[in-house]
């Protein structure tokens, strides 16, 4: 099983995908990365939601 990228990086990728003022090739690359690691954008968002509280406890 592959290791997932850090939560902060996943959150950044999600932000890039959602911002329309960022060039399409960059958004497409981040979309592909999220799909590679999580299968879909929705799964990546779910991962962030489920782990965000945990990361705040660890900090």
C-alpha positions in Angstrom: 0.0 0.0 0.0 1.3 3.4 -0.9 1.8 6.1 1.6 -0.5 9.1 1.3 0.8 12.7 0.9 0.8 15.0 3.9 -2.6 16.4 4.8 -1.4 20.0 4.2 -0.3 19.1 0.7 -3.7 17.4 -0.1 -5.5 20.5 1.1 -3.3 22.7 -1.1 -4.0 20.5 -4.1 -7.8 20.7 -3.5 -7.6 24.5 -3.3 -5.7 24.6 -6.6 -8.2 22.3 -8.3 -11.1 24.6 -7.1 -9.6 27.9 -8.2 -10.6 28.9 -11.7 -7.9 31.6 -12.0 -5.1 29.0 -11.9 -4.0 27.8 -15.4 -5.9 24.7 -16.6 -2.7 22.5 -17.0 -1.8 23.1 -13.4 -5.3 22.3 -12.1 -5.4 19.2 -14.3 -2.1 17.9 -12.9 -3.3 18.3 -9.3 -6.6 16.6 -10.2 -4.6 13.7 -11.6 -2.5 13.5 -8.4 -5.6 13.5 -6.2 -7.2 10.9 -8.4 -4.1 8.8 -8.2 -3.9 8.8 -4.4 -7.6 8.9 -3.5 -9.6 7.8 -6.6 -11.6 11.0 -6.8 -11.8 14.6 -5.6 -14.7 13.6 -3.3 -12.6 10.9 -1.6 -9.7 13.4 -1.1 -12.1 15.9 0.4 -13.4 13.2 2.7 -9.8 12.3 3.7 -9.2 16.0 4.6 -12.4 16.3 6.6 -11.8 13.1 8.6 -8.1 13.9 9.4 -8.2 17.6 9.9 -9.2 17.4 13.6 -6.4 14.8 14.1 -3.7 17.0 12.6 -4.8 19.9 14.9 -4.5 17.6 18.0 -1.0 16.5 17.0 0.3 20.1 16.4 
